[in-house]
Amino acid sequence: MILPFDLRKYVFIYPDTEVVVAGAKSAGKTGFLYRTVVLNMNRVNVELLSNLEGGLGMLKDRFNAMDIEIPRPAPFKVRFVTEHFHQYIKHSNTLYVIDYIDAPDGADFYMIGAQIKQIDRKLQGLNSNAVIGLQKPMGRDVAFGGEQTLKAPTLYLAMDSQKLKIVDAKVPTDKTLHPKNMAWTFTYQDEGTRFDNIQPYYGD
């Protein structure tokens, strides 16, 4: 799996595991997920499970704006999904990109962690992975759903406006350098799908 920001230089990702991208509103979460789709679309089977927030037209426009040429037909599948994402985790050697898991009825945030765990169970033995988008409050590292969302993922990222942070990483690529709390600033272009001017961030 290839991830934006060259994150695989710092974090090892085993098969049958998931990555969580917790993003504040308009912080670049969806752009990160779409970029992950195109970086991997010619390497493995890729399925984008999306609630299509903004509609199919906006999704097409954002992919069309990318600096990476996407063949026609696109070498990945897009499925409209709003709940029970785990039911779509069925295939081996597949990268599932989920944009995004929300609380049922907009209130039961404790259920988000349970949904991630269900996805984790479905991945076992498939040699597949999932990259899962979640929403979070601005300025907080952990998504809506709280500490329960931290338990299963092998990599947990937080995105605020023009900032990406590794909140947790279970398996560092370099055993002498743990990437937890590493952070970068960035600007993004192409309707929020390309990350530029990536620089290490050493603040809080």
Protein Blocks (a to p, Z undefined) as FASTA:
>chain_A
ZZehhlmmmpccdehiacdddddehilpmmmmmmmmmmmmmmbccddddehioijklmmm
mmmmpmbdcddddfbdcdddfbhklmmmmbghiacdddddddehhlammlmmmmmmmmmm
mmgonlpacdddddddehiabdghijmlmmmpmbdcdddehiacdfbdfbdfblklcfeh
iacddddeehhiacehiacdfbZZ
